[in-house]
Amino acid sequence: MTETLWIFGYGSLIWDPGFAPVEAVPARLEGWHRSFCMRSIHYRGTAEAPGLVLALDAAEGAGCAGLALRPAPEEAAAVLADLRARELVSDAYLERELPVTLADGRRVTAVTYVIDRDGPQYCALSPAEQAQVIAQAVGARGPNRDYLFNTAAHLRKLGLADPDLEALAKQVRRAAR
């Protein structure tokens, strides 16, 4: 573990990190892209009717804009323990320490959660298939579509709008009618 804890948020950690960061800086992670490639059986769906949540999927030439979050040093151990309990609730994510570039030019190593492509929750669906699932799924943390809409809205607010998420949100709104 690096001396200073940074966490890279690319989905719900942007708008619901579960802690009050002392620093939250737009950041970019190279070699990965944000993708609805993880079946959610806990938070945004169930085992019987899985939803979809975002994960980072490796892709040559890709990059993902997100938010680098730094907890207070005295809270770092507790934040990391809480984050692991939240993100590693199943075997879908792999925890990695990856280099990110902050908007102010600093390069830091951040704890990042990436998809386990060999795990049972990994999936590769077309945008139309994703929209159908997201429009209908509901889990312990509410409707799957709220997760998508919140993430897209917060990325827009940060000036990091994701065109793929925006297009998917439009499809989900149509499918949910």
Secondary structure, 3 states (H helix, E strand, C coil): CCCCCCEEECCHHHHCCCCCCCEEEEEEEEEEEEEEEEEECCCCCCCCCCEEEEEEEEEEEEEEEEEEEECCHHHHHHHHHHHHHHHCCCCCEEEEEEEEEECCCCEEEEEEEEECCCCCCECCCCHHHHHHHHHHCEECCEEHHHHHHHHHHHHHHCCCCCHHHHHHHHHHHHHHC
